[in-house]
Amino acid sequence: MPNDSPWRSRDFRTLFTATAFSQLGTNIGYVAVPLIAVSALDASAGEVGLLATLSTVAFLLIGLPAGAWVDRMRHRRVLITADLVRAGLFASVPSAWALDALTLEHLYTVVLLNGCATVFFDVGSQSALPRLVGRESLVRANAAVVSLQAAGNVAGRGAGGGIVQVFTAPVAVIGVGVLYLASALRLALPATGRARRQADGVVPAGVDDARGMSRGGLAAQIGEGLRHVLRNAELRALALTASLTNLGSQIVNTLLPVLFTRELGLSAGALGLYWAAGGAGILLGARCARPVARRLGHGRTLGVAGLVMAPTALLVPLIDRGPWLWLAGAGWVLVTFKIGVDNVLGVSLRQRLTPDPLLGRMNATFRFMLTGAIAVGSAVAGLIGELAGLRVAMWVGAGCLTLAFLPVFLSPVRRRRELPQPWAPAHPAGSPAKERTTGA
């Protein structure tokens, strides 16, 4: 294997396998839960929007403090605890179904608490990754993780639609709980000494070491993470573009179950395949990101992908039966291809721009903005769907997706030829290692 290959690390392979189980479970649940609400509990467009909002609102409620907490905690324990909590929550749904006691309020509670656990899992896994593989392997490691997430979209959402159609949604939810439990068990296996030091090792609260950990309390550390992201022109542009992308895609995705099953009369399997096609686009974009960036430059690739592919989102609201379904699907695949490119290159750039002690708070700030945009998108989708109709909401979502590339395209990111040099521990707090940016 190449020297910068993350696959050389047994500990990365462990995290990757556990994340695979987690992603598969998440994507099956993504299909199963709203279909339970629509088909079994007769939920309206507004209620489906509320369900989607509650599934992500935790990032707005606890996203920022979670980053500071994760920077103080042992990452492996955070991931295991989050998986166990999620497994227990999803196990409660088929139990309530069997007792004929399942309600929308129960689903609301499950998705809200599941979102809280997911905050810690996502922030913890992204913060542990640079320590496990080293900064020189970040692009390859992020490409692998984004490809995994895309493959989870394909396999999980495709399988989720099929399982719901053949075995009913509660059976699919049982599978979600089992997969989260499998992820926790994989992470619980004994780690190597290096993994235990790197994935579990943290800087104690209140210590001001050479890498720049703040001496302040929780509020001061949260503020440090916010300032790091919002005062850096490149990080700020990446956050805005990703937030607009999430806002638009969530408006579209929230109402697809209602559109498919009620307006178009299509099956749960067809919905799963449509979402799986989007996952295939992300997977292809993730696999192409590194070779294209080597040829065009890191920043130009991000800019060109947005300029060329973002407008294809305007095909998505044309979705209908027959040829229009295929045309809308093609537009969706191109949009998700661009998202796959953004995920690999954008995540790698923001990790290279951030020192180790700030990784948790940087990731939490991004997750706060990105997943907060998803929560807002869910609420907006439900509101517009109720007041103006499904099609109007779909056009609003497509418009957000079309314009999302502009913050990065108009920022210094577009001129970046290569990733910056990794942060050096010897530098004092707030003083980055020198980096070289050349015009693309």
Secondary structure as the mmCIF struct_conf table of DSSP 4:
data_model
#
loop_
_struct_conf.conf_type_id
_struct_conf.id
_struct_conf.beg_label_comp_id
_struct_conf.beg_label_asym_id
_struct_conf.beg_label_seq_id
_struct_conf.end_label_comp_id
_struct_conf.end_label_asym_id
_struct_conf.end_label_seq_id
TURN_TY1_P TURN_TY1_P1 ASN A 3 ASP A 4
HELX_RH_3T_P HELX_RH_3T_P1 PRO A 6 ARG A 8
HELX_RH_AL_P HELX_RH_AL_P1 ARG A 10 LEU A 35
HELX_RH_PI_P HELX_RH_PI_P1 ILE A 36 ALA A 40
BEND BEND1 LEU A 41 LEU A 41
HELX_RH_AL_P HELX_RH_AL_P2 ALA A 45 THR A 56
TURN_TY1_P TURN_TY1_P2 VAL A 57 VAL A 57
HELX_RH_AL_P HELX_RH_AL_P3 ALA A 58 ARG A 72
BEND BEND2 MET A 73 MET A 73
HELX_RH_AL_P HELX_RH_AL_P4 HIS A 75 ALA A 98
TURN_TY1_P TURN_TY1_P3 LEU A 99 ASP A 100
HELX_RH_AL_P HELX_RH_AL_P5 LEU A 104 VAL A 133
HELX_RH_3T_P HELX_RH_3T_P2 ARG A 135 SER A 137
HELX_RH_AL_P HELX_RH_AL_P6 LEU A 138 GLY A 152
HELX_RH_PI_P HELX_RH_PI_P2 ASN A 153 ARG A 157
HELX_RH_AL_P HELX_RH_AL_P7 GLY A 158 PHE A 167
HELX_RH_AL_P HELX_RH_AL_P8 ALA A 169 ALA A 188
BEND BEND3 LEU A 189 LEU A 189
HELX_LH_PP_P HELX_LH_PP_P1 PRO A 190 THR A 192
HELX_RH_AL_P HELX_RH_AL_P9 GLY A 193 ASP A 200
HELX_LH_PP_P HELX_LH_PP_P2 VAL A 203 PRO A 204
TURN_TY1_P TURN_TY1_P4 ALA A 205 GLY A 206
TURN_TY1_P TURN_TY1_P5 ALA A 210 ARG A 211
BEND BEND4 GLY A 216 GLY A 216
HELX_RH_AL_P HELX_RH_AL_P10 LEU A 218 LEU A 230
BEND BEND5 ARG A 231 ASN A 232
HELX_RH_AL_P HELX_RH_AL_P11 ALA A 233 VAL A 258
HELX_RH_PI_P HELX_RH_PI_P3 LEU A 259 GLU A 263
BEND BEND6 LEU A 264 LEU A 264
HELX_RH_AL_P HELX_RH_AL_P12 ALA A 268 LEU A 296
HELX_RH_AL_P HELX_RH_AL_P13 HIS A 298 MET A 309
HELX_RH_3T_P HELX_RH_3T_P3 ALA A 310 LEU A 318
BEND BEND7 ARG A 321 ARG A 321
TURN_TY1_P TURN_TY1_P6 GLY A 322 GLY A 322
HELX_RH_AL_P HELX_RH_AL_P14 PRO A 323 ARG A 352
TURN_TY1_P TURN_TY1_P7 LEU A 353 LEU A 353
BEND BEND8 THR A 354 THR A 354
HELX_RH_3T_P HELX_RH_3T_P4 ASP A 356 LEU A 358
HELX_RH_AL_P HELX_RH_AL_P15 LEU A 359 LEU A 387
TURN_TY1_P TURN_TY1_P8 ALA A 388 ALA A 388
HELX_RH_AL_P HELX_RH_AL_P16 LEU A 390 LEU A 403
TURN_TY1_P TURN_TY1_P9 ALA A 404 PHE A 405
HELX_RH_AL_P HELX_RH_AL_P17 LEU A 406 PHE A 409
TURN_TY1_P TURN_TY1_P10 LEU A 410 LEU A 410
BEND BEND9 SER A 411 SER A 411
HELX_RH_3T_P HELX_RH_3T_P5 PRO A 412 ARG A 415
BEND BEND10 GLU A 418 GLU A 418
HELX_LH_PP_P HELX_LH_PP_P3 LEU A 419 ALA A 424
TURN_TY1_P TURN_TY1_P11 PRO A 425 ALA A 426
BEND BEND11 HIS A 427 HIS A 427
HELX_LH_PP_P HELX_LH_PP_P4 PRO A 428 PRO A 428
TURN_TY1_P TURN_TY1_P12 ALA A 429 GLY A 430
HELX_LH_PP_P HELX_LH_PP_P5 PRO A 432 LYS A 434
#
